[in-house]
Amino acid sequence: MCESNIYNSNGELIMEDVMVVDIEDTKITMTDILNEKKIIYGKFIRLELEEHKLIIDEI
């Protein structure tokens, strides 16, 4: 599977097993494998695709 974990810039886990990320300006909507959604505001600062790790700088 290709799910990823989302972390903030301090290394704290925001959400696990994310399958879909929708971005609208600074609004980031994440959907996990159970179809649960979480919305945060920020921007992506690093995508570690091999590690399935996405890092967001929250605002």
C-alpha distance matrix in Angstrom:
0.0 3.8 6.0 9.3 12.5 15.7 19.0 22.6 24.9 26.2 22.9 22.7 19.4 19.5 16.3 13.1 9.5 10.7 9.1 12.5 15.4 18.8 21.7 25.3 27.7 27.1 25.4 21.7 19.9 16.5 14.6 12.2 10.1 13.6 15.1 17.3 18.7 20.3 22.7 24.1 26.3 26.0 24.6 21.8 23.4 20.6 17.1 15.7 12.7 12.4 12.5 10.3 13.7 15.7 19.4 21.8 25.6 26.7 30.0
3.8 0.0 3.8 6.6 10.2 13.0 16.3 19.7 21.9 23.6 20.5 20.6 17.5 17.3 14.5 11.8 8.5 8.6 7.1 10.1 12.4 15.9 18.4 22.2 24.3 23.8 22.4 18.6 17.3 14.1 12.9 11.1 10.2 14.0 14.8 16.6 17.2 18.4 20.3 21.3 23.3 22.7 21.1 18.2 19.8 17.1 13.5 12.5 9.4 10.0 10.3 7.5 10.8 12.4 16.2 18.5 22.3 23.6 26.8
6.0 3.8 0.0 3.8 7.1 9.9 13.4 16.9 19.4 20.9 17.9 17.5 14.2 13.8 10.7 8.1 4.9 5.1 4.9 8.3 10.5 14.2 16.8 20.5 22.6 21.6 19.9 16.1 14.7 11.1 10.0 7.9 7.7 11.4 12.2 13.4 14.0 15.0 17.1 18.2 20.5 20.2 19.1 16.5 18.3 16.0 12.8 12.2 10.0 11.1 10.3 6.8 9.1 10.5 14.0 16.1 19.9 20.7 24.1
9.3 6.6 3.8 0.0 3.8 6.6 9.8 13.3 15.7 17.2 14.2 14.1 11.1 11.1 8.7 6.6 5.2 5.1 6.8 9.2 10.0 13.7 15.6 19.3 20.9 19.5 18.2 14.4 13.7 10.4 10.5 8.9 10.1 13.4 13.9 14.1 14.0 14.0 15.7 16.1 18.1 17.4 16.2 13.5 15.0 12.7 9.9 9.3 8.2 9.8 8.1 4.4 5.5 6.9 10.4 12.7 16.5 17.6 21.1
12.5 10.2 7.1 3.8 0.0 3.8 6.6 10.3 13.0 14.0 11.0 10.4 7.3 7.7 5.9 4.5 5.6 6.0 9.2 11.1 11.0 14.6 16.0 19.5 20.7 18.7 17.4 13.8 13.4 10.2 11.0 9.4 11.3 13.8 14.5 13.7 13.4 12.6 14.4 14.2 16.4 15.8 15.2 12.8 14.1 12.2 10.4 10.0 10.3 11.7 9.0 6.3 5.1 6.3 8.6 10.8 14.4 15.2 18.9
15.7 13.0 9.9 6.6 3.8 0.0 3.8 7.0 10.0 11.5 9.2 8.6 6.1 5.4 5.2 6.4 8.4 7.4 10.6 11.2 9.9 13.0 13.7 16.9 17.7 15.3 14.3 11.0 11.3 8.8 10.9 10.5 13.3 15.4 15.3 13.9 12.6 10.9 11.8 10.9 12.9 12.1 11.8 9.7 11.3 10.3 9.5 10.3 11.4 13.6 11.2 8.6 6.0 4.8 5.9 7.3 10.7 11.4 15.1
19.0 16.3 13.4 9.8 6.6 3.8 0.0 3.8 6.6 7.7 5.6 5.4 4.4 5.1 7.2 8.9 11.6 11.1 14.4 14.9 13.2 15.8 15.7 18.5 18.6 15.7 15.3 12.6 13.6 11.8 14.2 13.9 16.8 18.6 18.6 16.7 15.3 12.8 13.2 11.4 12.8 11.6 11.5 9.8 10.4 9.9 10.3 11.0 13.2 15.1 12.3 10.8 7.3 6.2 4.8 6.2 8.8 9.7 13.5
22.6 19.7 16.9 13.3 10.3 7.0 3.8 0.0 3.8 5.4 5.4 5.5 6.6 6.6 9.7 12.2 15.1 14.2 17.3 17.1 14.7 16.6 15.7 17.9 17.3 14.0 14.3 12.3 14.2 13.4 16.3 16.6 19.9 21.4 21.0 18.7 16.7 13.6 13.1 10.3 10.9 9.3 9.8 9.1 9.3 10.1 11.7 13.1 15.7 17.9 15.3 14.1 10.5 8.5 5.5 4.8 5.8 6.6 10.3
24.9 21.9 19.4 15.7 13.0 10.0 6.6 3.8 0.0 3.8 5.4 7.4 9.6 10.3 13.4 15.5 18.2 17.3 20.2 19.9 17.3 19.0 17.6 19.6 18.4 15.2 16.3 14.8 17.2 16.6 19.7 20.1 23.2 24.9 24.5 22.4 20.3 17.2 16.3 13.2 12.8 10.3 10.2 9.3 8.0 9.1 11.8 13.1 16.3 18.3 16.0 15.5 11.7 9.8 6.1 5.9 5.2 7.6 10.8
26.2 23.6 20.9 17.2 14.0 11.5 7.7 5.4 3.8 0.0 3.8 5.6 9.0 10.6 13.9 15.9 19.0 18.8 22.1 22.3 20.0 21.9 20.8 22.8 21.7 18.3 19.0 17.6 19.5 18.7 21.5 21.3 24.3 25.7 25.8 23.4 21.6 18.5 18.0 15.1 15.2 13.3 13.8 13.0 11.8 12.4 14.7 15.3 18.6 20.1 17.2 17.1 13.3 12.3 9.1 9.3 8.6 9.9 12.8
22.9 20.5 17.9 14.2 11.0 9.2 5.6 5.4 5.4 3.8 0.0 3.8 6.5 9.0 11.7 13.0 16.0 16.3 19.7 20.4 18.6 21.1 20.6 23.1 22.6 19.4 19.6 17.5 18.9 17.3 19.7 19.0 21.6 23.3 23.7 21.6 20.3 17.6 17.9 15.5 16.3 14.6 14.6 13.1 12.1 11.6 13.1 13.0 16.0 17.1 13.9 13.9 10.4 10.2 7.9 9.4 10.2 11.7 15.1
22.7 20.6 17.5 14.1 10.4 8.6 5.4 5.5 7.4 5.6 3.8 0.0 3.8 6.4 9.4 11.2 14.7 15.1 18.8 19.5 18.0 20.4 20.3 22.6 22.4 19.1 18.7 16.5 17.4 15.8 17.9 17.1 19.9 21.0 21.5 19.0 17.9 15.1 15.8 13.7 15.3 14.4 15.3 14.3 14.2 14.1 15.1 15.3 17.7 19.0 15.6 14.9 11.6 11.4 9.5 10.1 11.1 11.3 14.7
19.4 17.5 14.2 11.1 7.3 6.1 4.4 6.6 9.6 9.0 6.5 3.8 0.0 3.8 5.8 7.4 11.0 11.6 15.4 16.5 15.4 18.2 18.7 21.4 21.8 18.7 17.7 15.0 15.2 13.0 14.6 13.5 16.1 17.3 17.9 15.6 14.9 12.6 13.9 12.7 15.0 14.6 15.3 14.1 14.8 14.2 14.3 14.4 16.1 17.4 14.1 12.7 9.9 10.0 9.3 10.2 12.3 12.3 15.8
19.5 17.3 13.8 11.1 7.7 5.4 5.1 6.6 10.3 10.6 9.0 6.4 3.8 0.0 3.8 7.1 10.5 10.1 13.8 14.2 12.9 15.2 15.8 18.2 18.9 15.8 14.4 11.7 11.7 9.8 11.8 11.5 14.6 15.5 15.5 12.9 11.6 8.9 10.1 9.2 11.9 12.2 13.4 12.8 14.4 14.4 14.5 15.4 16.7 18.7 15.8 13.6 11.0 9.9 9.3 9.1 11.2 10.4 13.6
16.3 14.5 10.7 8.7 5.9 5.2 7.2 9.7 13.4 13.9 11.7 9.4 5.8 3.8 0.0 3.8 6.9 6.8 10.6 11.6 11.2 14.0 15.5 18.3 19.7 17.2 15.1 11.9 10.9 8.0 8.9 7.9 10.9 11.8 12.1 10.0 9.4 7.9 10.3 10.6 13.7 14.3 15.1 14.1 16.1 15.5 14.6 15.2 15.7 17.6 14.9 12.1 10.5 10.0 10.8 11.2 14.0 13.4 16.6
13.1 11.8 8.1 6.6 4.5 6.4 8.9 12.2 15.5 15.9 13.0 11.2 7.4 7.1 3.8 0.0 3.8 5.6 9.2 11.5 12.1 15.5 17.5 20.7 22.3 20.1 18.1 14.6 13.2 9.7 9.5 7.0 8.9 10.5 11.8 10.5 11.1 10.8 13.5 14.1 17.1 17.5 17.7 15.9 17.7 16.3 14.7 14.5 14.4 15.6 12.9 10.1 9.5 10.4 12.2 13.5 16.7 16.7 20.1
9.5 8.5 4.9 5.2 5.6 8.4 11.6 15.1 18.2 19.0 16.0 14.7 11.0 10.5 6.9 3.8 0.0 3.8 6.4 9.5 11.2 14.8 17.4 20.8 22.9 21.2 19.1 15.4 13.6 9.8 8.5 5.3 6.0 8.7 10.2 10.3 11.3 12.1 14.9 16.1 19.0 19.3 19.0 17.0 19.0 17.2 14.8 14.4 13.3 14.4 12.4 9.2 10.0 11.1 13.8 15.4 19.0 19.1 22.5
10.7 8.6 5.1 5.1 6.0 7.4 11.1 14.2 17.3 18.8 16.3 15.1 11.6 10.1 6.8 5.6 3.8 0.0 3.8 5.9 7.4 11.0 13.6 17.1 19.3 18.0 15.8 12.0 10.1 6.4 5.6 4.0 6.3 9.1 9.0 9.2 9.2 9.9 12.2 13.6 16.2 16.6 16.2 14.4 16.9 15.6 13.3 13.8 12.6 14.7 13.2 9.5 9.9 9.7 12.5 13.5 17.1 17.1 20.2
9.1 7.1 4.9 6.8 9.2 10.6 14.4 17.3 20.2 22.1 19.7 18.8 15.4 13.8 10.6 9.2 6.4 3.8 0.0 3.8 7.0 10.3 13.5 16.9 19.6 19.0 16.7 13.1 10.9 7.7 6.0 5.2 6.0 9.3 8.7 10.3 10.4 12.0 14.0 15.8 18.1 18.5 17.7 15.8 18.6 17.1 14.2 14.9 12.8 14.9 14.4 10.6 11.9 11.7 14.9 15.8 19.5 19.7 22.6
12.5 10.1 8.3 9.2 11.1 11.2 14.9 17.1 19.9 22.3 20.4 19.5 16.5 14.2 11.6 11.5 9.5 5.9 3.8 0.0 3.8 6.6 10.0 13.3 16.2 16.0 13.7 10.3 8.1 5.8 5.1 6.9 8.7 11.2 9.3 10.5 9.4 10.8 11.9 13.8 15.8 16.3 15.6 14.2 17.4 16.6 14.1 15.7 13.9 16.7 16.4 12.6 13.3 12.0 14.6 14.8 18.2 18.2 20.6
15.4 12.4 10.5 10.0 11.0 9.9 13.2 14.7 17.3 20.0 18.6 18.0 15.4 12.9 11.2 12.1 11.2 7.4 7.0 3.8 0.0 3.8 6.5 10.1 12.6 12.3 10.3 6.8 5.7 4.7 6.5 9.1 11.8 14.0 11.7 11.9 9.7 9.8 9.8 11.0 12.4 12.7 11.9 10.9 14.4 14.2 12.4 14.7 13.7 17.0 16.6 13.0 12.6 10.3 12.3 11.8 15.0 15.0 17.2
18.8 15.9 14.2 13.7 14.6 13.0 15.8 16.6 19.0 21.9 21.1 20.4 18.2 15.2 14.0 15.5 14.8 11.0 10.3 6.6 3.8 0.0 3.8 6.7 9.9 10.4 8.2 5.8 5.1 6.5 8.6 11.9 14.6 16.3 13.3 13.4 10.5 10.6 9.5 10.8 11.6 12.3 11.7 11.8 15.5 16.1 14.8 17.6 16.7 20.2 20.1 16.6 16.0 13.2 14.6 13.2 15.7 15.3 16.7
21.7 18.4 16.8 15.6 16.0 13.7 15.7 15.7 17.6 20.8 20.6 20.3 18.7 15.8 15.5 17.5 17.4 13.6 13.5 10.0 6.5 3.8 0.0 3.8 6.3 7.0 5.9 4.7 6.5 8.9 11.7 15.0 18.0 19.6 16.8 16.3 13.1 12.1 9.9 10.1 9.5 9.7 8.9 9.7 13.4 14.8 14.3 17.6 17.4 21.1 21.0 17.8 16.6 13.3 13.8 11.8 13.6 13.3 14.2
25.3 22.2 20.5 19.3 19.5 16.9 18.5 17.9 19.6 22.8 23.1 22.6 21.4 18.2 18.3 20.7 20.8 17.1 16.9 13.3 10.1 6.7 3.8 0.0 3.8 6.0 5.1 6.5 8.4 11.6 14.4 17.9 21.1 22.2 19.1 18.4 14.9 13.8 10.8 10.9 9.5 10.3 10.1 12.1 15.5 17.5 17.5 21.0 21.0 24.8 24.6 21.6 20.2 16.7 16.6 14.0 15.0 14.1 14.1
27.7 24.3 22.6 20.9 20.7 17.7 18.6 17.3 18.4 21.7 22.6 22.4 21.8 18.9 19.7 22.3 22.9 19.3 19.6 16.2 12.6 9.9 6.3 3.8 0.0 3.8 5.6 8.0 10.9 14.1 17.3 20.6 23.9 25.2 22.3 21.2 17.6 15.8 12.5 11.4 8.8 8.6 8.4 11.1 14.1 16.7 17.5 21.2 21.8 25.5 25.3 22.7 20.8 17.0 16.3 13.3 13.3 12.7 12.0
27.1 23.8 21.6 19.5 18.7 15.3 15.7 14.0 15.2 18.3 19.4 19.1 18.7 15.8 17.2 20.1 21.2 18.0 19.0 16.0 12.3 10.4 7.0 6.0 3.8 0.0 3.8 6.3 9.8 12.7 16.3 19.3 22.9 24.0 21.4 19.9 16.2 13.7 10.3 8.2 5.2 5.0 6.0 9.3 12.2 15.1 16.3 19.9 21.0 24.6 23.9 21.3 19.0 15.2 13.8 10.4 10.1 9.0 8.3
25.4 22.4 19.9 18.2 17.4 14.3 15.3 14.3 16.3 19.0 19.6 18.7 17.7 14.4 15.1 18.1 19.1 15.8 16.7 13.7 10.3 8.2 5.9 5.1 5.6 3.8 0.0 3.8 6.5 9.9 13.3 16.5 20.1 20.9 18.1 16.4 12.7 10.4 6.9 6.1 4.6 6.6 8.2 10.8 14.2 16.5 17.1 20.4 21.1 24.6 23.7 20.7 18.7 15.2 14.4 11.2 11.7 9.9 9.8
21.7 18.6 16.1 14.4 13.8 11.0 12.6 12.3 14.8 17.6 17.5 16.5 15.0 11.7 11.9 14.6 15.4 12.0 13.1 10.3 6.8 5.8 4.7 6.5 8.0 6.3 3.8 0.0 3.8 6.4 10.1 13.1 16.6 17.8 15.2 13.8 10.3 8.3 5.6 5.4 5.8 7.0 7.8 9.1 12.8 14.4 14.4 17.4 17.8 21.3 20.3 17.2 15.3 12.0 11.8 9.3 11.0 9.8 11.1
19.9 17.3 14.7 13.7 13.4 11.3 13.6 14.2 17.2 19.5 18.9 17.4 15.2 11.7 10.9 13.2 13.6 10.1 10.9 8.1 5.7 5.1 6.5 8.4 10.9 9.8 6.5 3.8 0.0 3.8 6.8 10.2 13.7 14.4 11.6 10.3 6.8 5.8 4.5 6.7 8.7 10.6 11.5 12.2 15.9 16.8 16.1 18.7 18.5 21.7 20.6 17.2 15.9 13.2 13.8 11.9 14.1 12.7 14.2
16.5 14.1 11.1 10.4 10.2 8.8 11.8 13.4 16.6 18.7 17.3 15.8 13.0 9.8 8.0 9.7 9.8 6.4 7.7 5.8 4.7 6.5 8.9 11.6 14.1 12.7 9.9 6.4 3.8 0.0 3.8 6.6 10.2 11.4 9.2 8.1 5.5 5.3 6.3 8.4 11.0 12.4 12.8 12.5 15.9 16.0 14.7 16.6 16.2 19.1 17.8 14.2 13.3 11.3 12.7 11.8 14.7 13.7 16.0
14.6 12.9 10.0 10.5 11.0 10.9 14.2 16.3 19.7 21.5 19.7 17.9 14.6 11.8 8.9 9.5 8.5 5.6 6.0 5.1 6.5 8.6 11.7 14.4 17.3 16.3 13.3 10.1 6.8 3.8 0.0 3.8 7.0 7.9 5.6 5.5 4.5 6.7 9.0 11.8 14.7 16.2 16.6 15.9 19.2 18.8 16.9 18.3 17.3 19.7 18.5 14.8 14.8 13.5 15.5 15.2 18.3 17.4 19.7
12.2 11.1 7.9 8.9 9.4 10.5 13.9 16.6 20.1 21.3 19.0 17.1 13.5 11.5 7.9 7.0 5.3 4.0 5.2 6.9 9.1 11.9 15.0 17.9 20.6 19.3 16.5 13.1 10.2 6.6 3.8 0.0 3.8 5.4 5.2 5.5 6.7 8.7 11.8 14.1 17.2 18.4 18.7 17.5 20.3 19.3 17.2 17.8 16.6 18.4 16.9 13.3 13.7 13.5 15.9 16.3 19.6 19.0 21.7
10.1 10.2 7.7 10.1 11.3 13.3 16.8 19.9 23.2 24.3 21.6 19.9 16.1 14.6 10.9 8.9 6.0 6.3 6.0 8.7 11.8 14.6 18.0 21.1 23.9 22.9 20.1 16.6 13.7 10.2 7.0 3.8 0.0 3.8 5.4 7.4 9.7 12.3 15.5 17.9 21.0 22.1 22.1 20.6 23.3 21.9 19.3 19.3 17.5 18.8 17.6 14.1 15.5 16.0 18.7 19.6 23.1 22.7 25.5
13.6 14.0 11.4 13.4 13.8 15.4 18.6 21.4 24.9 25.7 23.3 21.0 17.3 15.5 11.8 10.5 8.7 9.1 9.3 11.2 14.0 16.3 19.6 22.2 25.2 24.0 20.9 17.8 14.4 11.4 7.9 5.4 3.8 0.0 3.8 5.5 8.9 11.9 15.4 18.3 21.7 23.3 23.9 22.9 25.7 24.7 22.4 22.6 21.1 22.5 20.9 17.5 18.5 18.7 21.1 21.5 24.7 23.7 26.3
15.1 14.8 12.2 13.9 14.5 15.3 18.6 21.0 24.5 25.8 23.7 21.5 17.9 15.5 12.1 11.8 10.2 9.0 8.7 9.3 11.7 13.3 16.8 19.1 22.3 21.4 18.1 15.2 11.6 9.2 5.6 5.2 5.4 3.8 0.0 3.8 6.4 9.9 13.0 16.2 19.5 21.4 22.1 21.4 24.6 24.0 21.9 22.7 21.3 23.2 21.9 18.2 18.9 18.4 20.6 20.5 23.5 22.3 24.5
17.3 16.6 13.4 14.1 13.7 13.9 16.7 18.7 22.4 23.4 21.6 19.0 15.6 12.9 10.0 10.5 10.3 9.2 10.3 10.5 11.9 13.4 16.3 18.4 21.2 19.9 16.4 13.8 10.3 8.1 5.5 5.5 7.4 5.5 3.8 0.0 3.8 6.9 10.4 13.6 17.1 19.4 20.6 20.3 23.4 23.2 21.6 22.6 21.8 23.8 22.1 18.5 18.4 17.7 19.2 18.7 21.4 19.8 21.9
18.7 17.2 14.0 14.0 13.4 12.6 15.3 16.7 20.3 21.6 20.3 17.9 14.9 11.6 9.4 11.1 11.3 9.2 10.4 9.4 9.7 10.5 13.1 14.9 17.6 16.2 12.7 10.3 6.8 5.5 4.5 6.7 9.7 8.9 6.4 3.8 0.0 3.8 6.8 10.2 13.6 16.0 17.4 17.6 20.9 21.1 19.9 21.5 21.0 23.5 21.9 18.3 17.6 16.1 17.3 16.2 18.6 16.8 18.6
20.3 18.4 15.0 14.0 12.6 10.9 12.8 13.6 17.2 18.5 17.6 15.1 12.6 8.9 7.9 10.8 12.1 9.9 12.0 10.8 9.8 10.6 12.1 13.8 15.8 13.7 10.4 8.3 5.8 5.3 6.7 8.7 12.3 11.9 9.9 6.9 3.8 0.0 3.8 6.7 10.4 12.9 14.7 15.3 18.5 19.2 18.6 20.4 20.5 23.2 21.3 18.0 16.5 14.6 15.0 13.4 15.4 13.3 15.1
22.7 20.3 17.1 15.7 14.4 11.8 13.2 13.1 16.3 18.0 17.9 15.8 13.9 10.1 10.3 13.5 14.9 12.2 14.0 11.9 9.8 9.5 9.9 10.8 12.5 10.3 6.9 5.6 4.5 6.3 9.0 11.8 15.5 15.4 13.0 10.4 6.8 3.8 0.0 3.8 7.0 9.9 12.2 13.6 16.9 18.3 18.2 20.7 21.1 24.1 22.5 19.2 17.4 14.7 14.5 12.0 13.5 11.0 12.1
24.1 21.3 18.2 16.1 14.2 10.9 11.4 10.3 13.2 15.1 15.5 13.7 12.7 9.2 10.6 14.1 16.1 13.6 15.8 13.8 11.0 10.8 10.1 10.9 11.4 8.2 6.1 5.4 6.7 8.4 11.8 14.1 17.9 18.3 16.2 13.6 10.2 6.7 3.8 0.0 3.8 6.6 9.4 11.3 14.2 16.1 16.8 19.4 20.5 23.6 21.8 18.9 16.5 13.5 12.3 9.3 10.0 7.3 8.4
26.3 23.3 20.5 18.1 16.4 12.9 12.8 10.9 12.8 15.2 16.3 15.3 15.0 11.9 13.7 17.1 19.0 16.2 18.1 15.8 12.4 11.6 9.5 9.5 8.8 5.2 4.6 5.8 8.7 11.0 14.7 17.2 21.0 21.7 19.5 17.1 13.6 10.4 7.0 3.8 0.0 3.8 7.2 10.0 12.8 15.4 16.7 19.8 21.2 24.5 23.0 20.4 17.7 14.3 12.5 8.9 8.5 5.8 5.7
26.0 22.7 20.2 17.4 15.8 12.1 11.6 9.3 10.3 13.3 14.6 14.4 14.6 12.2 14.3 17.5 19.3 16.6 18.5 16.3 12.7 12.3 9.7 10.3 8.6 5.0 6.6 7.0 10.6 12.4 16.2 18.4 22.1 23.3 21.4 19.4 16.0 12.9 9.9 6.6 3.8 0.0 3.8 7.0 9.3 12.3 14.1 17.4 19.1 22.4 21.1 19.0 16.0 12.4 10.1 6.3 5.4 4.1 4.9
24.6 21.1 19.1 16.2 15.2 11.8 11.5 9.8 10.2 13.8 14.6 15.3 15.3 13.4 15.1 17.7 19.0 16.2 17.7 15.6 11.9 11.7 8.9 10.1 8.4 6.0 8.2 7.8 11.5 12.8 16.6 18.7 22.1 23.9 22.1 20.6 17.4 14.7 12.2 9.4 7.2 3.8 0.0 3.8 6.3 9.3 11.2 14.7 16.4 19.9 19.0 17.1 14.3 10.5 8.6 5.4 5.4 6.6 8.0
21.8 18.2 16.5 13.5 12.8 9.7 9.8 9.1 9.3 13.0 13.1 14.3 14.1 12.8 14.1 15.9 17.0 14.4 15.8 14.2 10.9 11.8 9.7 12.1 11.1 9.3 10.8 9.1 12.2 12.5 15.9 17.5 20.6 22.9 21.4 20.3 17.6 15.3 13.6 11.3 10.0 7.0 3.8 0.0 3.8 5.8 7.4 11.0 12.8 16.2 15.5 13.7 11.0 7.3 5.8 4.3 6.2 8.6 11.1
23.4 19.8 18.3 15.0 14.1 11.3 10.4 9.3 8.0 11.8 12.1 14.2 14.8 14.4 16.1 17.7 19.0 16.9 18.6 17.4 14.4 15.5 13.4 15.5 14.1 12.2 14.2 12.8 15.9 15.9 19.2 20.3 23.3 25.7 24.6 23.4 20.9 18.5 16.9 14.2 12.8 9.3 6.3 3.8 0.0 3.8 7.1 10.2 12.8 15.8 15.0 14.2 11.2 8.2 5.8 5.6 6.3 9.8 12.3
20.6 17.1 16.0 12.7 12.2 10.3 9.9 10.1 9.1 12.4 11.6 14.1 14.2 14.4 15.5 16.3 17.2 15.6 17.1 16.6 14.2 16.1 14.8 17.5 16.7 15.1 16.5 14.4 16.8 16.0 18.8 19.3 21.9 24.7 24.0 23.2 21.1 19.2 18.3 16.1 15.4 12.3 9.3 5.8 3.8 0.0 3.8 6.4 9.3 12.1 11.5 11.1 8.4 6.1 5.1 7.2 9.2 12.6 15.5
17.1 13.5 12.8 9.9 10.4 9.5 10.3 11.7 11.8 14.7 13.1 15.1 14.3 14.5 14.6 14.7 14.8 13.3 14.2 14.1 12.4 14.8 14.3 17.5 17.5 16.3 17.1 14.4 16.1 14.7 16.9 17.2 19.3 22.4 21.9 21.6 19.9 18.6 18.2 16.8 16.7 14.1 11.2 7.4 7.1 3.8 0.0 3.8 5.7 8.9 8.9 8.0 6.3 4.7 6.3 9.0 11.9 14.8 17.9
15.7 12.5 12.2 9.3 10.0 10.3 11.0 13.1 13.1 15.3 13.0 15.3 14.4 15.4 15.2 14.5 14.4 13.8 14.9 15.7 14.7 17.6 17.6 21.0 21.2 19.9 20.4 17.4 18.7 16.6 18.3 17.8 19.3 22.6 22.7 22.6 21.5 20.4 20.7 19.4 19.8 17.4 14.7 11.0 10.2 6.4 3.8 0.0 3.8 5.7 5.4 6.0 5.0 6.0 8.1 11.6 14.5 17.4 20.8
12.7 9.4 10.0 8.2 10.3 11.4 13.2 15.7 16.3 18.6 16.0 17.7 16.1 16.7 15.7 14.4 13.3 12.6 12.8 13.9 13.7 16.7 17.4 21.0 21.8 21.0 21.1 17.8 18.5 16.2 17.3 16.6 17.5 21.1 21.3 21.8 21.0 20.5 21.1 20.5 21.2 19.1 16.4 12.8 12.8 9.3 5.7 3.8 0.0 3.8 5.4 4.8 6.3 7.6 10.7 13.8 17.1 19.7 23.0
12.4 10.0 11.1 9.8 11.7 13.6 15.1 17.9 18.3 20.1 17.1 19.0 17.4 18.7 17.6 15.6 14.4 14.7 14.9 16.7 17.0 20.2 21.1 24.8 25.5 24.6 24.6 21.3 21.7 19.1 19.7 18.4 18.8 22.5 23.2 23.8 23.5 23.2 24.1 23.6 24.5 22.4 19.9 16.2 15.8 12.1 8.9 5.7 3.8 0.0 3.8 5.5 7.8 10.4 13.3 16.8 20.0 22.6 26.1
12.5 10.3 10.3 8.1 9.0 11.2 12.3 15.3 16.0 17.2 13.9 15.6 14.1 15.8 14.9 12.9 12.4 13.2 14.4 16.4 16.6 20.1 21.0 24.6 25.3 23.9 23.7 20.3 20.6 17.8 18.5 16.9 17.6 20.9 21.9 22.1 21.9 21.3 22.5 21.8 23.0 21.1 19.0 15.5 15.0 11.5 8.9 5.4 5.4 3.8 0.0 3.9 5.3 8.8 11.4 15.1 18.3 20.7 24.4
10.3 7.5 6.8 4.4 6.3 8.6 10.8 14.1 15.5 17.1 13.9 14.9 12.7 13.6 12.1 10.1 9.2 9.5 10.6 12.6 13.0 16.6 17.8 21.6 22.7 21.3 20.7 17.2 17.2 14.2 14.8 13.3 14.1 17.5 18.2 18.5 18.3 18.0 19.2 18.9 20.4 19.0 17.1 13.7 14.2 11.1 8.0 6.0 4.8 5.5 3.9 0.0 3.8 6.8 10.2 13.4 17.0 19.0 22.6
13.7 10.8 9.1 5.5 5.1 6.0 7.3 10.5 11.7 13.3 10.4 11.6 9.9 11.0 10.5 9.5 10.0 9.9 11.9 13.3 12.6 16.0 16.6 20.2 20.8 19.0 18.7 15.3 15.9 13.3 14.8 13.7 15.5 18.5 18.9 18.4 17.6 16.5 17.4 16.5 17.7 16.0 14.3 11.0 11.2 8.4 6.3 5.0 6.3 7.8 5.3 3.8 0.0 3.8 6.6 10.1 13.5 15.6 19.2
15.7 12.4 10.5 6.9 6.3 4.8 6.2 8.5 9.8 12.3 10.2 11.4 10.0 9.9 10.0 10.4 11.1 9.7 11.7 12.0 10.3 13.2 13.3 16.7 17.0 15.2 15.2 12.0 13.2 11.3 13.5 13.5 16.0 18.7 18.4 17.7 16.1 14.6 14.7 13.5 14.3 12.4 10.5 7.3 8.2 6.1 4.7 6.0 7.6 10.4 8.8 6.8 3.8 0.0 3.8 6.7 10.3 12.4 15.9
19.4 16.2 14.0 10.4 8.6 5.9 4.8 5.5 6.1 9.1 7.9 9.5 9.3 9.3 10.8 12.2 13.8 12.5 14.9 14.6 12.3 14.6 13.8 16.6 16.3 13.8 14.4 11.8 13.8 12.7 15.5 15.9 18.7 21.1 20.6 19.2 17.3 15.0 14.5 12.3 12.5 10.1 8.6 5.8 5.8 5.1 6.3 8.1 10.7 13.3 11.4 10.2 6.6 3.8 0.0 3.8 6.9 9.4 13.0
21.8 18.5 16.1 12.7 10.8 7.3 6.2 4.8 5.9 9.3 9.4 10.1 10.2 9.1 11.2 13.5 15.4 13.5 15.8 14.8 11.8 13.2 11.8 14.0 13.3 10.4 11.2 9.3 11.9 11.8 15.2 16.3 19.6 21.5 20.5 18.7 16.2 13.4 12.0 9.3 8.9 6.3 5.4 4.3 5.6 7.2 9.0 11.6 13.8 16.8 15.1 13.4 10.1 6.7 3.8 0.0 3.8 5.9 9.3
25.6 22.3 19.9 16.5 14.4 10.7 8.8 5.8 5.2 8.6 10.2 11.1 12.3 11.2 14.0 16.7 19.0 17.1 19.5 18.2 15.0 15.7 13.6 15.0 13.3 10.1 11.7 11.0 14.1 14.7 18.3 19.6 23.1 24.7 23.5 21.4 18.6 15.4 13.5 10.0 8.5 5.4 5.4 6.2 6.3 9.2 11.9 14.5 17.1 20.0 18.3 17.0 13.5 10.3 6.9 3.8 0.0 3.8 6.6
26.7 23.6 20.7 17.6 15.2 11.4 9.7 6.6 7.6 9.9 11.7 11.3 12.3 10.4 13.4 16.7 19.1 17.1 19.7 18.2 15.0 15.3 13.3 14.1 12.7 9.0 9.9 9.8 12.7 13.7 17.4 19.0 22.7 23.7 22.3 19.8 16.8 13.3 11.0 7.3 5.8 4.1 6.6 8.6 9.8 12.6 14.8 17.4 19.7 22.6 20.7 19.0 15.6 12.4 9.4 5.9 3.8 0.0 3.8
30.0 26.8 24.1 21.1 18.9 15.1 13.5 10.3 10.8 12.8 15.1 14.7 15.8 13.6 16.6 20.1 22.5 20.2 22.6 20.6 17.2 16.7 14.2 14.1 12.0 8.3 9.8 11.1 14.2 16.0 19.7 21.7 25.5 26.3 24.5 21.9 18.6 15.1 12.1 8.4 5.7 4.9 8.0 11.1 12.3 15.5 17.9 20.8 23.0 26.1 24.4 22.6 19.2 15.9 13.0 9.3 6.6 3.8 0.0
